[in-house]
C-alpha cells in the first residue's frame, strides 16, 4: 500500500500546505486514522514553513530579485562596518 492509497499526504508534493489547511478546518471526527492523517498534514505544513523561513540563500535571492537597491544598500552597510572594524583594530594595535 502506498502513501497515497492510505490517505497519507506525501511530503514530495508542494500541495501539503493546502492539505493541512483542509485538515485543520475539519473538526476531530473520532476516526483515529483521519485524525492522524490531519496531524501529519499539519506537521508537514509546519516543517515546510520552517524550511522556507530558514532557507537564507533563497531568501537573499528573492530579496535581490524584488528589491535590488535595498540589497545593495545593506551590502554597502555591511562592507562599511567591516572596513571600520578592521581600521579600528589596526589603529588600536599600532597605538600600543
C-alpha positions as CSV (number, residue, x, y, z in Angstrom):
1,X,0.0,0.0,0.0
2,X,1.4,3.4,-1.0
3,X,1.2,6.6,1.0
4,X,-1.4,8.0,-1.5
5,X,-3.6,4.9,-1.2
6,X,-3.6,5.1,2.6
7,X,-4.6,8.7,2.6
8,X,-1.3,9.9,4.0
9,X,-0.1,13.0,2.1
10,X,3.4,12.7,0.7
11,X,6.0,15.4,1.6
12,X,7.2,15.5,-2.0
13,X,4.2,17.3,-3.2
14,X,4.1,21.0,-2.6
15,X,0.3,20.8,-2.0
16,X,1.0,19.7,1.6
17,X,0.1,23.1,2.9
18,X,-3.3,23.1,1.3
19,X,-3.9,19.6,2.7
20,X,-3.0,20.8,6.1
21,X,-5.4,23.8,5.8
22,X,-8.2,21.5,4.8
23,X,-7.4,19.1,7.6
24,X,-7.1,21.8,10.2
25,X,-10.5,23.2,9.1
26,X,-12.1,19.8,9.9
27,X,-13.1,19.1,13.4
28,X,-11.9,15.8,15.0
29,X,-14.2,13.1,13.7
30,X,-13.5,10.5,16.2
31,X,-11.8,8.4,13.5
32,X,-8.2,7.9,14.6
33,X,-6.9,7.4,11.1
34,X,-8.4,10.6,9.9
35,X,-7.1,12.4,12.9
36,X,-3.6,11.0,12.3
37,X,-3.7,12.0,8.6
38,X,-4.8,15.5,9.6
39,X,-2.0,15.8,12.2
40,X,0.6,14.5,9.7
41,X,-0.5,17.1,7.1
42,X,-0.4,19.9,9.7
43,X,3.1,18.8,10.8
44,X,4.3,18.6,7.2
45,X,3.0,22.1,6.6
46,X,4.7,23.4,9.7
47,X,8.0,21.8,8.6
48,X,7.7,23.3,5.1
49,X,7.1,26.7,6.6
50,X,10.1,26.4,8.9
51,X,12.2,25.2,6.0
52,X,11.2,28.2,3.9
53,X,11.9,30.6,6.7
54,X,15.4,29.1,7.4
55,X,16.5,28.9,3.8
56,X,18.7,32.1,3.9
57,X,20.3,31.8,0.5
58,X,16.9,31.5,-1.2
59,X,15.5,34.4,0.9
60,X,18.5,36.6,-0.2
61,X,17.9,35.7,-3.9
62,X,14.2,36.6,-3.5
63,X,15.1,39.9,-1.8
64,X,17.6,40.7,-4.5
65,X,15.1,40.0,-7.2
66,X,12.3,42.0,-5.5
67,X,14.4,45.0,-4.3
68,X,18.0,45.1,-5.8
69,X,18.6,48.6,-4.5
70,X,17.8,47.7,-0.9
71,X,20.1,44.6,-1.0
72,X,22.9,46.8,-2.5
73,X,22.4,49.3,0.4
74,X,22.5,46.5,3.0
75,X,25.6,45.1,1.4
76,X,27.3,48.5,1.4
77,X,26.5,49.0,5.0
78,X,27.9,45.6,6.0
79,X,31.1,46.4,3.9
80,X,31.5,49.8,5.6
81,X,31.0,48.2,9.1
82,X,33.7,45.6,8.3
83,X,36.1,48.2,7.0
84,X,35.5,50.3,10.1
85,X,36.2,47.3,12.4
86,X,39.4,46.5,10.5
87,X,40.5,50.1,10.6
88,X,39.8,50.4,14.3
89,X,41.6,47.1,15.1
90,X,44.7,48.2,13.1
91,X,44.7,51.6,14.8
92,X,44.4,50.1,18.3
93,X,47.2,47.6,17.6
94,X,49.5,50.3,16.2
95,X,48.8,52.6,19.2
96,X,50.4,50.1,21.7
